[in-house]
Each structure stands twice: as C-alpha cells, then as structure tokens.
C-alpha cells in the first residue's frame, strides 16, 4: 500500500523538475529577447526626443515631449533622406536580382550537370570567402573605372553582387542537391528542356534558398558603408549608410554628436530590415538548413 504514495511523490518531483526546466528556458528566452530588443527600442525612443531631453543628465527613459524634428531635419542633410533612401532601394534591387539570378543558375549547374573540373571550379568559386573584402577593393575599383561604372549605383551593386556570389552559389548548390532526381527525370520525360524545367519545376521547390540569398543580398547592400564610401563620390548618389555618417555630426557644436538625427536615421534604416525578415523568416530558416540533412 505504501508503493502508491511513493510513486505519486516521484511523479510530483518529476513534474516539478519539468516545470522548473521549462521555466528556466522561457526565462532565458525572454531575457535574450529583451537584451536584443532594447537597442532597437532605445533608438526608436531617442529619435522622437527633443535635443534637451537627449542630452539631459541623467538620461530619461521615456520622452516628456514627442517631436518629429529629428526626422524632418534629415531632409536638410545633403540631398535629403528621400534621395538617399531611393538610392539604397535601387542599389538593393540591382544586388538582389543579380545575386539571385546568377546564384540560381550557377547552383543548378553545379548540382545537376557533370563536367570536367567541376569540383575544382566549385572550390575556386568558394575561395573568395577566405579573402577579406577589403583586399579586393582596389582591383574592383580599377575594373569599374575601365567599364566607366565608377560613381554609379549599378557599379556599386556589381561590387555587392561579387561579394555575395560565393555564398549564394554555395547555398543554391546544396538546396538543388536536396531535390530528388525522380522529379527532374519525370519533367524531362514530359518534354521539358533543362531551362524550362528549372523555371517550371525546380524554382518552386528551391524557393527557400532563393529567399535566403535574396535576404543576404538585401541586408549586405542596405547596410554596407565602406564600399559606398569608396566607389561613390557624388553626394546625390549616396546611400543610407553614408547618411548615417553625415547626420551624426552636430551642426551647432564642433566635434559633437547629433544623437537625435543619428537615431532617426538608424530607425529609418532598420525598419525595412526588420519587416522583411519578419515576413520571410520561415523561408530564411529553411533555406539555411537546406542540404544539411543530405
């Protein structure tokens, strides 16, 4: 008769340990979420504070008075926030289209076609991943000057595409390799050409990989500063990262920092990245894990 209370006591201990373990996991998850979200929330709050509250000591958490002056003043910086944003959008579109098209075609070729020296060529394609991007800035500058693409958004996008292609080809090769060959053989029997099969059959199956490399291409072109600073000399063609470098200077204080303008430009820059990632994160996760099991 004493066995049942003992079993109940063991079951209660296991249940308590189970709840404790999951409680600690959720607590750690919430703590990490707060840790990563705090800078984003702080930038958003600071961007709507007046200068007197931003520079107050000790700092205030919530603004006593909301203002949009930090955002409207960005139109007075250089060619204005609208021009810089449109330049970044156009450069990102060039980069995404070029990276997706070239990576998809190359990844499909490496995954499905056999030719002499394929493995060596694939290693050579991946070799730039081991070379710092700054090491090829001067050769790319000379190439763009020869093609008369210096100080153009298309030339800047070509630089970003060059930097993204090794990773994009690697991802697409692995994703195409996970697609069963039976599907491809059935399409060929039905009369599909290789290119038509790629468009009609394969692309819907590898869409997570395409979204992944598209996201990486967008984030790289949207946030990159160094290449834009080197290859763009006309202020009318500057992108948003260059606006951040310009807007941080306080025009009323030599050597000071315009925190309101800086945080306003940071908020404008990060909002598209957050929205795109939130809506496409399921494709992003499955695209990164594509080929991992195989």
WOKA-V983210 format. One record per run of one state. SS is the DSSP state (~ for helix, > for strand, _ for the rest). FROM is the first residue (numbers start at 1). TO is the last residue. If there is no record, write none. Layout:
BEGIN
ss = [SS | SS]
from = [FROM | FROM]
to = [TO | TO]
END
This chain:
BEGIN
ss = [_ | ~ | _ | > | _ | ~ | _ | > | _ | ~ | _ | ~ | _ | ~ | _ | ~ | _ | ~ | _ | ~ | _ | ~ | _ | ~ | _ | ~ | _ | ~ | _ | ~ | _ | > | _ | > | _ | ~ | _]
from = [1 | 2 | 48 | 49 | 50 | 51 | 55 | 66 | 67 | 69 | 77 | 81 | 113 | 118 | 131 | 133 | 147 | 153 | 178 | 181 | 190 | 194 | 206 | 207 | 224 | 226 | 232 | 235 | 238 | 240 | 248 | 249 | 250 | 257 | 258 | 259 | 289]
to = [1 | 47 | 48 | 49 | 50 | 54 | 65 | 66 | 68 | 76 | 80 | 112 | 117 | 130 | 132 | 146 | 152 | 177 | 180 | 189 | 193 | 205 | 206 | 223 | 225 | 231 | 234 | 237 | 239 | 247 | 248 | 249 | 256 | 257 | 258 | 288 | 294]
END
